[in-house]
């Protein structure tokens, strides 16, 4: 019951006026105060603690005029909704490091490449690159070694941005994750609601967010054609409900804000 109430509060926190930024979620830092989490759009999220602001996959299809300037930017892959040089320029503090995959560096030469399994500290934040790839064969392809998730330590908490991935061994090897961001329906036959929920049960973060789950809306935002596979049943709402139901009684707090609720530009 408590988890369901929290989910309702989190969902209700979404701003409704066009172009407004969402109200931030809060997670207690280990070092005092709160870590603020603001979903932006699709895979794009802002996380902040005190004067440190981390952006993951900033995307210029969102209204970025109200987000805070980033002291660190993490890019998980090279498609435009992950690697967007225009968005990076809009949200980046002067000289702020931008962590990229080796493949993505071809589209952003200033990026700091971090191979899967490597770790570094930038802007006072420890960043570890986690492999993100497919286990299920078939297009669209996400081969091992081309994309990344990131595990950061901020405010004494371990926060995982899994990227576009299935539940690979590199994710399951992680311990003591406080907050996890996972994808779903990439496409629907990969990271299904059941697979995503099983991954959460095995990873056991304190809090989980789903993101990168509505590719039909992304196609409409970008005015591109989506294949029928993205648009058939189960619907997005059905998928989210199935994921929520599968985690009932798990002890993991499920936060399901609508990443597509605040209109894009």
Secondary structure as UniProt FT lines:
FT   HELIX           2..12
FT   TURN            18..19
FT   STRAND          25..28
FT   TURN            30..31
FT   STRAND          34..41
FT   TURN            42..43
FT   STRAND          44..49
FT   TURN            50..51
FT   STRAND          52..56
FT   TURN            60..61
FT   TURN            65..66
FT   STRAND          70..74
FT   TURN            80..82
FT   HELIX           85..91
FT   STRAND          92..100
FT   HELIX           102..105
FT   TURN            106..107
FT   TURN            109..110
FT   STRAND          112..113
FT   TURN            116..117
FT   STRAND          119..122
FT   TURN            123..124
FT   STRAND          125..132
FT   TURN            144..146
FT   STRAND          147..154
FT   TURN            155..156
FT   STRAND          157..161
FT   HELIX           169..172
FT   STRAND          179..183
FT   TURN            188..189
FT   HELIX           193..203
FT   STRAND          207..211
FT   HELIX           215..222
FT   HELIX           228..231
FT   HELIX           236..246
FT   TURN            247..249
FT   STRAND          253..255
FT   TURN            259..260
//
